[in-house]
Amino acid sequence: MTKADIVNEIAQQTGIEKVEVLAVVEAFMGTVKASLIKGEPVYLRGFGSFIIKHRAQKAARNITKKTTIVVPAHDIPSFKPAKSFVSELKK
């Protein structure tokens, strides 16, 4: 499902114009991004959490050149679904 599909689905269900729905979806995504950039997780009860995971520095191998490189420590965004959401998927 794409962002356009989400906007169309919400517009059909609510009767709100697509332009307004698109603005709300864009604002939501921007708010989540801004929060994660500041290092603050986003918790949506019953849906899941957008969190930042820290990856430690590690050594990796380039097999073709037979060299070892160091991958620096970094943070990545992650989504952890709520237990109730996971249980609904398993049905």
Buried (B, 14 or more C-beta within 10 A) or exposed (E): EEEEEEBBEBBEEEEEEEEEBBEEBEEEEEEBEEBBEEEEBBEEEEEBBBBBEEEEEEEEEEEEEEEEEEEEEEEEBEEBBBEEEEEEEEE
